[in-house]
């Protein structure tokens, strides 16, 4: 069976309604760079990088858990990732797709690569928090970050299959997505895994890996990913997981976020899940230095100090209850909407 390479452009590929081949795309790239809007210039840069003589692309990690860094990603790994996505989500040549993600990040780049390789009819629009505003097109497939999905609930019926990634879907958004005819999935991945390597139906607990991926846990109980079509060596994460099998796992939280308070270890994500329906703003739980406990649990809420429910902590276990509540006018976040916890407090 023929496997496409990064030099190929499927003959069914369309960009904003126009059939384009490799040469056409290079001309479009120059046009975007020279006279395009601000959101189009990174597309021009990416297209020229994609069709140059190198077999890799340089990409920046998001910076949600550390200093953003440049990494080299093999173009063929991006092709292999696209084929796995097409297989997993049953995306076929000629399917109409919406790309509303910034091409600065891996998810936006991958929407382009999927479209080249799978032969998709892609509309690319300016990334915004309300990507379906004034839209009248029915799409077979799209990818969004949670904020975009939250702001598009009234229009999401125009998308048949939606993947949501970049940050965790909270319980409130999950509840809304389950009411819609759209088939919605939460994805798991990072720049190092070339976009997602696993996904789950919204409402399910466990993630299932994409084709040609297997997983295990290390001695820290963190996920280790084996994806030979994407990375020659195992990808070691800082994500705490419960392993169901070598192809299925439950995400528990980030090791970086674990709080050790008085000798008891807490995963903030588990506490946050219990509070999500009781706080109508963005928030997170974090550990701050404490003379007696080593670290104390602190609840950090975005915005002004008002309107908290009196029974806010009733669902929490005795030791899960934060010792303090802090209010921060505006959280710091990465370009794809992940809250940077320590920076937000600073």
RAWO-V435385 format. One record per residue. N is the residue number from 1. RES is the residue in one small letter. SS is DSSP state (hx for helix, st for strand, lp for the rest). OMEGA is omega in whole degrees, 0 to 359 (999 if undefined). D_FIRST is the distance of its C-alpha to the first C-alpha in Angstrom with 2 decimals. Layout:
n;res;ss;omega;d_first
N;RES;SS;OMEGA;D_FIRST
N;RES;SS;OMEGA;D_FIRST
//
This chain:
n;res;ss;omega;d_first
1;x;lp;181;0.00
2;x;lp;176;3.79
3;x;lp;181;6.38
4;x;lp;174;9.71
5;x;lp;181;12.68
6;x;lp;177;16.32
7;x;lp;185;17.17
8;x;lp;168;15.29
9;x;lp;183;17.18
10;x;lp;183;15.70
11;x;lp;176;17.78
12;x;lp;182;19.06
13;x;lp;173;20.45
14;x;st;173;24.23
15;x;st;181;26.91
16;x;lp;173;30.16
17;x;lp;184;29.52
18;x;st;171;28.51
19;x;st;181;25.25
20;x;lp;173;24.81
21;x;lp;184;22.62
22;x;hx;181;22.73
23;x;hx;178;26.13
24;x;hx;182;27.54
25;x;hx;177;26.71
26;x;hx;177;28.53
27;x;hx;177;31.49
28;x;hx;181;31.49
29;x;hx;179;31.50
30;x;hx;180;34.60
31;x;hx;179;36.24
32;x;hx;183;35.71
33;x;hx;186;37.16
34;x;hx;188;40.06
35;x;hx;182;41.16
36;x;lp;173;39.01
37;x;lp;184;40.40
38;x;hx;183;40.47
39;x;hx;181;37.30
40;x;hx;182;35.39
41;x;hx;176;36.28
42;x;hx;177;34.01
43;x;hx;177;31.12
44;x;hx;179;32.04
45;x;hx;181;32.15
46;x;hx;181;28.76
47;x;hx;179;27.09
48;x;hx;176;28.74
49;x;hx;183;27.72
50;x;hx;185;24.07
51;x;lp;176;23.95
52;x;lp;186;26.15
53;x;lp;182;25.35
54;x;lp;179;25.22
55;x;lp;181;22.13
56;x;st;174;24.00
57;x;st;173;26.11
58;x;st;181;29.50
59;x;st;179;30.27
60;x;st;175;33.40
61;x;lp;191;33.59
62;x;lp;181;35.57
63;x;lp;182;38.71
64;x;lp;183;39.33
65;x;lp;180;39.97
66;x;lp;180;41.08
67;x;lp;177;41.40
68;x;lp;180;38.47
69;x;lp;176;36.68
70;x;st;174;34.18
71;x;st;177;30.94
72;x;st;180;28.03
73;x;st;179;24.59
74;x;st;179;21.46
75;x;hx;180;19.79
76;x;hx;175;16.29
77;x;hx;178;17.72
78;x;hx;175;18.67
79;x;hx;180;15.23
80;x;hx;176;13.92
81;x;hx;180;17.02
82;x;hx;179;16.38
83;x;hx;179;12.97
84;x;hx;177;14.87
85;x;hx;179;17.75
86;x;hx;180;15.92
87;x;hx;185;14.61
88;x;hx;185;18.10
89;x;hx;179;20.19
90;x;lp;176;18.19
91;x;lp;189;18.30
92;x;lp;178;16.80
93;x;lp;179;16.82
94;x;lp;178;20.49
95;x;lp;180;21.97
96;x;st;183;25.27
97;x;st;178;25.72
98;x;st;173;28.79
99;x;st;182;28.86
100;x;lp;183;32.39
101;x;lp;178;31.93
102;x;lp;183;33.32
103;x;lp;174;30.79
104;x;lp;185;32.93
105;x;lp;187;31.19
106;x;hx;184;27.63
107;x;hx;178;27.27
108;x;hx;177;28.17
109;x;hx;183;25.87
110;x;hx;176;22.89
111;x;hx;176;23.68
112;x;hx;183;23.26
113;x;hx;176;19.97
114;x;hx;183;18.55
115;x;hx;176;19.89
116;x;hx;193;18.43
117;x;hx;183;14.88
118;x;hx;180;14.90
119;x;lp;184;17.11
120;x;lp;177;20.25
121;x;st;190;23.79
122;x;st;167;25.65
123;x;st;178;29.41
124;x;st;183;30.66
125;x;lp;178;34.27
126;x;lp;177;36.83
127;x;lp;179;36.45
128;x;lp;180;39.46
129;x;lp;178;40.76
130;x;lp;188;40.69
131;x;lp;182;37.45
132;x;lp;178;37.85
133;x;lp;180;41.43
134;x;lp;179;42.05
135;x;lp;176;38.46
136;x;lp;181;38.12
137;x;lp;173;34.34
138;x;lp;182;32.28
139;x;st;176;29.12
140;x;st;189;26.09
141;x;st;172;25.63
142;x;st;176;27.63
143;x;st;180;28.48
144;x;st;166;32.11
145;x;lp;185;34.42
146;x;hx;181;36.98
147;x;hx;179;39.78
148;x;hx;179;37.90
149;x;hx;179;37.07
150;x;hx;183;40.72
151;x;lp;184;42.04
152;x;lp;186;39.78
153;x;lp;182;40.53
154;x;lp;183;42.25
155;x;lp;187;39.32
156;x;hx;176;36.29
157;x;hx;178;36.15
158;x;hx;178;34.57
159;x;st;183;31.38
160;x;st;178;29.30
161;x;st;182;27.38
162;x;st;170;28.90
163;x;st;181;28.03
164;x;st;182;31.09
165;x;lp;181;31.06
166;x;lp;177;32.99
167;x;lp;184;35.84
168;x;lp;172;36.56
169;x;lp;179;37.23
170;x;lp;186;40.84
171;x;hx;181;42.24
172;x;hx;179;44.00
173;x;hx;178;40.91
174;x;hx;180;38.91
175;x;hx;180;41.66
176;x;hx;181;41.50
177;x;hx;181;37.71
178;x;hx;180;37.94
179;x;lp;189;40.31
180;x;lp;176;37.86
181;x;lp;179;35.39
182;x;lp;174;32.76
183;x;st;187;30.16
184;x;st;179;30.78
185;x;st;169;29.13
186;x;st;182;30.47
187;x;st;176;28.04
188;x;st;177;28.53
189;x;st;182;27.59
190;x;st;180;29.04
191;x;hx;183;28.42
192;x;hx;178;27.54
193;x;hx;180;24.71
194;x;lp;185;23.35
195;x;st;190;24.65
196;x;st;172;24.32
197;x;st;180;22.77
198;x;st;179;24.48
199;x;st;175;26.08
200;x;st;172;28.54
201;x;st;175;29.99
202;x;lp;184;33.31
203;x;lp;176;35.94
204;x;lp;179;33.97
205;x;lp;191;35.10
206;x;lp;175;31.99
207;x;st;173;28.80
208;x;st;183;25.40
209;x;st;177;22.80
210;x;lp;179;19.39
211;x;lp;177;16.16
212;x;lp;176;16.03
213;x;lp;171;19.77
214;x;st;187;22.74
215;x;st;171;26.43
216;x;st;176;29.83
217;x;st;173;33.41
218;x;lp;184;35.48
219;x;lp;177;39.22
220;x;lp;188;40.08
221;x;lp;178;38.15
222;x;st;184;35.78
223;x;st;171;32.04
224;x;st;187;29.76
225;x;st;174;26.09
226;x;st;182;23.29
227;x;lp;188;20.19
228;x;lp;178;18.47
229;x;lp;183;15.83
230;x;lp;183;18.96
231;x;lp;181;21.79
232;x;lp;180;22.21
233;x;lp;179;25.39
234;x;lp;177;26.47
235;x;st;183;27.87
236;x;st;184;31.43
237;x;st;171;32.96
238;x;st;183;36.56
239;x;st;178;35.67
240;x;st;184;37.55
241;x;st;166;35.59
242;x;st;184;36.08
243;x;st;175;33.14
244;x;st;176;32.25
245;x;st;179;29.35
246;x;lp;176;26.73
247;x;lp;185;24.79
248;x;st;182;27.84
249;x;st;173;30.96
250;x;st;178;34.06
251;x;st;182;35.05
252;x;st;182;38.76
253;x;st;181;39.56
254;x;st;177;39.57
255;x;hx;180;41.29
256;x;hx;185;42.79
257;x;hx;185;44.59
258;x;lp;182;46.07
259;x;st;176;49.88
260;x;st;184;52.23
261;x;st;180;55.48
262;x;lp;179;58.24
263;x;lp;178;55.83
264;x;st;181;53.70
265;x;st;181;50.13
266;x;st;170;48.84
267;x;lp;184;45.47
268;x;hx;183;46.52
269;x;hx;180;43.52
270;x;hx;177;44.81
271;x;hx;181;48.29
272;x;hx;180;46.98
273;x;hx;180;45.12
274;x;hx;184;48.52
275;x;hx;194;50.21
276;x;lp;183;47.71
277;x;lp;184;49.49
278;x;lp;181;52.89
279;x;lp;187;52.43
280;x;lp;179;51.68
281;x;lp;177;50.68
282;x;lp;180;48.23
283;x;st;171;49.29
284;x;st;177;48.28
285;x;st;184;49.90
286;x;st;176;50.46
287;x;st;176;52.62
288;x;st;182;55.57
289;x;st;180;57.87
290;x;st;185;60.74
291;x;lp;184;63.70
292;x;lp;188;63.88
293;x;lp;188;60.30
294;x;st;171;58.41
295;x;st;174;56.29
296;x;st;177;57.22
297;x;st;179;54.99
298;x;st;174;55.33
299;x;st;181;54.05
300;x;st;185;53.29
301;x;st;179;53.34
302;x;st;176;52.60
303;x;lp;184;55.53
304;x;lp;182;59.23
305;x;lp;177;61.08
306;x;lp;164;61.61
307;x;lp;177;60.61
308;x;lp;181;59.39
309;x;lp;181;59.82
310;x;lp;181;62.61
311;x;lp;189;60.49
312;x;lp;188;57.54
313;x;lp;185;57.19
314;x;lp;183;58.05
315;x;lp;183;54.52
316;x;lp;173;54.25
317;x;lp;185;55.29
318;x;hx;186;58.47
319;x;hx;179;56.86
320;x;hx;186;54.16
321;x;lp;180;56.78
322;x;lp;178;56.81
323;x;lp;185;60.08
324;x;st;173;60.03
325;x;st;178;58.58
326;x;st;177;57.95
327;x;st;180;57.33
328;x;st;184;55.38
329;x;lp;183;55.65
330;x;lp;179;52.03
331;x;lp;169;49.13
332;x;lp;180;47.15
333;x;st;175;43.43
334;x;lp;181;40.23
335;x;lp;179;38.71
336;x;lp;168;36.43
337;x;lp;177;39.39
338;x;lp;177;39.55
339;x;st;174;43.17
340;x;lp;194;44.20
341;x;hx;183;46.75
342;x;hx;180;48.89
343;x;hx;179;49.06
344;x;hx;179;50.13
345;x;hx;182;53.05
346;x;lp;999;54.02
//
